[in-house]
Amino acid sequence: MIGVNDITSAKPAKPRRVVIVVYDGANSLDVAGPGNVFTRANELVPRSYDLVYAGVGEQPVRAECGLQISGLTPLENICDQIDTIIVSGGSQDGLIGLSHAGTLIQWLQDRRPTTRRIGSICTGAFVLAASGLMDGRRAVSHWASCDLLKALFPKVAIEPDALFINDNDVFSSAGVAAGIDLALALVEDDLGHDIALQVAKSLVLFLRRSGGQSQFSNTLKAQQADGGPFAKLLVWIAENLTHDLSNSKLAERTNMSERTFSRRFRESLGCTPATYVRSVRVEAAKHLLTSTELSSKTIAFQAGFRSLDAFEAAIKNSVGRSPLAFREVFGKR
């Protein structure tokens, strides 16, 4: 049994105090993932963070995977200024227990006015939503929980495809590993791009996943679907984006009439061939925008768009911003 607060690092006169809230049923990766990001940042820039693992009470808790965690600081014992609060995600029973107790929700409400930023990882969003801190804001949770979160808390604007969202210093992230993406983004905001990149490299991570904020790539969605007669075609499309990918040409490759091809494709993939092709081209373009310094004209060509205008319109429709603005936020620096 490990006491997580037994290991401390040198603290500055005014450290950024980061409180990670742990409870029975919490996901251990939601706790350890972000914790390791802040710890690595401290090694690179000493005395940057004062990391506190906090519990509703003094008793040890058992994580969702069975790991027992002790040495937690009770919430009521945290008297100093807090910079960042992170509520970890966890099991349904664990979250229900938190909600019924009400202690954490009241503590979050009381702390919000004096805390610079506050947020959640994965299903921890249910706690923040229940506290009212997400009302009128954009948020995300694990993809499997987004529909329920939206139904229970209609005042929260759920964006189920996002990896993480920071809406005016109230942040949230998707499932498990996305909490690490979020923590890296917070470190980048605090200490700059170079330090965040070094942290990511030391943990053998991407600073930003290709494709921006999407939880799932279109190719992953296609892999999950029953591609049936189109399995090989989907691979060919991804590898030949500069080709003519019209319905008629794709139908020829499958030895079907265009009408039959369109109908069966929609039945198998849940969208039209044109919609699928466009989404894969957008995904490829987003990857090139974030991982290369190629010009927009070159990217538009390599992703198979007929014109620069069509490329710019497709990116803006997908991510709500121009290719240049998207690259500024998620691209190489």
Secondary structure, DSSP 8 states (H G I E B T S, - for coil): -EETTS------SS-EEEEEE--TTB-HHHHHHHHHHHHHHHHHSTTSEEEEEEESSSS-EE-TTS-EEE--EEGGG--S--SEEEE--B-HHHHHHHHHH-HHHHHHHHHGGG-SEEEE-GGGHHHHHHTTTTTTSEE---GGGHHHHHHH-TTSEE-TTBSEEEETTEEEE-STTHHHHHHHHHHHHHH-HHHHHHHHHHTT--SS-TTTTBSS-HHHHHHHS--GGGHHHHHHHHH-TTS---HHHHHHHTT--HHHHHHHHHHHHSS-HHHHHHHHHHHHHHHHHHH----HHHHHHHTT-SSHHHHHHHHHHHHSS-HHHHHHHHS--
